[in-house]
Amino acid sequence: MDRLGEILDPVRKRVIDIKDALAHARYRYDGIDLILETVADSRARGASQDIFTLAAEKMNAVDTLLDDLYRELSDLDRKLEGLGRAG
């Protein structure tokens, strides 16, 4: 069972790495959003805000999926650890 746990650790690390990349993307997204707030054309500004709102919703959905995946991996690791002690 230890070998299965060793398989899960790199996968959990990948999830953390993806969450980190998502956080960096969100930082850049916020920067572009701030820049676009200064656009003089109100229609262009409104359109960009709609796009950024949708992008934020999608990033939040991906972030939630990654959290769920990490919890599932941790739960599976605990179950495998329990089986290892029982066997």
C-alpha positions in Angstrom: 0.0 0.0 0.0 2.9 2.4 0.6 3.6 2.3 -3.2 0.1 3.5 -3.9 0.5 6.4 -1.5 3.8 7.3 -3.2 1.8 7.5 -6.5 -0.7 9.9 -5.0 1.9 12.4 -3.6 3.1 13.6 -7.1 -0.5 13.9 -8.2 -1.3 16.0 -5.2 1.8 18.1 -5.9 0.5 18.6 -9.5 -2.8 19.8 -8.2 -1.0 22.3 -6.0 1.2 23.4 -8.9 -1.9 24.0 -11.1 -3.6 26.0 -8.3 -0.5 28.1 -8.1 -0.5 28.7 -11.9 -4.2 29.6 -11.6 -3.4 32.1 -8.9 -0.7 33.7 -11.1 -3.2 33.8 -14.0 -5.8 35.5 -11.7 -3.2 38.1 -10.8 -2.5 38.9 -14.4 -6.3 38.9 -15.1 -6.8 41.5 -12.4 -4.0 43.6 -13.9 -5.6 43.6 -17.3 -9.0 44.3 -15.8 -7.5 47.4 -14.1 -6.0 48.6 -17.3 -9.2 48.2 -19.2 -11.1 50.2 -16.6 -9.3 53.3 -18.0 -10.6 52.8 -21.6 -12.6 55.8 -22.6 -15.2 54.0 -24.7 -17.9 52.9 -22.3 -19.1 50.1 -24.7 -15.7 48.6 -24.9 -15.3 48.9 -21.1 -18.7 47.3 -20.5 -17.9 44.5 -22.9 -14.5 43.8 -21.3 -16.2 43.7 -17.8 -18.7 41.1 -19.1 -15.8 39.0 -20.4 -13.8 39.4 -17.3 -16.8 38.4 -15.1 -17.3 35.3 -17.1 -13.5 34.5 -17.0 -13.6 35.0 -13.2 -16.5 32.6 -12.9 -14.6 30.0 -14.9 -11.4 30.4 -12.9 -13.4 30.0 -9.7 -15.0 26.8 -11.1 -11.6 25.4 -12.0 -10.3 26.4 -8.5 -13.2 24.6 -6.9 -12.6 21.5 -9.0 -9.0 21.4 -8.0 -9.9 21.7 -4.3 -12.3 18.8 -4.7 -9.7 16.7 -6.5 -7.1 17.5 -3.8 -9.6 16.4 -1.1 -10.4 13.2 -2.9 -6.8 12.4 -3.3 -6.1 13.0 0.4 -9.1 10.9 1.3 -7.9 8.1 -0.9 -4.5 8.3 0.7 -6.0 8.0 4.2 -8.1 5.0 3.1 -5.0 3.3 1.6 -3.1 4.1 4.8 -5.9 2.5 6.8 -5.9 -0.6 4.6 -2.1 -0.9 5.0 -2.4 -0.9 8.7 -5.3 -3.4 8.7 -3.5 -5.8 6.3 
